[in-house]
Amino acid sequence: MQTDKINTTVLTQFMNQVKAADTANQREIRLDIATAKNIHHTLALVMTRLAGNYEGLMQSQAKEEPVITVQMDGGVWAEK
């Protein structure tokens, strides 16, 4: 799992822009292509990291096998 941080500032700005537009009852928001590309890139990084972390979690849980203990004492042989 990667631990380096992803800069999500562009996503926060986008969410604030949507919230402000909603509060002002605006019907649309406009993004320049540079902002749209930044949002696209950041979302791709976040989703890729999420998928990788999820896959790593699933693999680590799959490796944990239950411990089975078998004891044998030989039993008792009785002749009749």
C-alpha positions in Angstrom: 0.0 0.0 0.0 1.3 3.4 -0.9 1.6 6.0 1.9 2.5 9.2 0.0 -0.3 11.8 0.2 -2.5 12.8 -2.7 -3.2 16.5 -3.0 -7.0 16.7 -2.9 -7.2 20.5 -2.8 -8.7 20.6 -6.3 -11.5 18.2 -5.2 -12.2 20.4 -2.1 -12.4 23.5 -4.3 -14.8 21.7 -6.7 -17.0 20.6 -3.8 -17.1 24.1 -2.4 -18.0 25.5 -5.8 -20.8 23.0 -6.2 -22.1 23.8 -2.7 -22.0 27.5 -3.3 -23.8 27.1 -6.6 -26.5 24.9 -4.9 -26.9 27.5 -2.1 -27.4 30.2 -4.7 -29.9 28.1 -6.6 -27.7 28.2 -9.7 -28.6 25.7 -12.5 -25.0 25.1 -13.7 -21.4 25.6 -12.9 -18.6 26.0 -15.5 -15.1 24.6 -15.3 -12.2 25.6 -17.5 -10.4 22.6 -19.1 -7.3 22.9 -16.8 -9.5 22.6 -13.7 -11.5 19.7 -15.2 -8.2 17.9 -16.1 -6.9 18.4 -12.5 -10.2 17.0 -11.1 -9.9 14.1 -13.5 -6.3 13.4 -12.5 -7.0 13.6 -8.8 -10.0 11.4 -8.9 -8.0 8.8 -10.9 -5.3 8.8 -8.3 -7.8 8.5 -5.4 -9.7 5.6 -7.1 -6.5 3.8 -8.1 -5.1 4.1 -4.5 -8.5 2.9 -3.1 -8.6 -0.1 -5.4 -5.0 -1.0 -4.5 -5.6 -0.6 -0.8 -8.7 -2.8 -1.0 -6.9 -5.5 -3.0 -4.1 -5.5 -0.4 -6.6 -5.8 2.4 -8.3 -8.7 0.7 -5.0 -10.5 0.1 -3.9 -10.1 3.7 -7.1 -11.5 5.0 -7.0 -14.4 2.5 -3.5 -15.4 3.8 -4.7 -15.9 7.3 -5.5 -19.6 7.5 -7.1 -21.2 10.5 -4.8 -23.2 12.8 -5.8 -26.8 13.1 -4.4 -28.9 15.9 -4.5 -32.7 15.9 -3.6 -34.8 18.9 -3.1 -38.5 18.9 -2.5 -40.5 22.0 -2.4 -44.0 20.5 -5.5 -45.3 22.2 -5.9 -48.5 24.2 -5.7 -52.0 22.6 -7.7 -54.5 24.5 -7.8 -58.2 23.6 -11.0 -60.2 24.1 
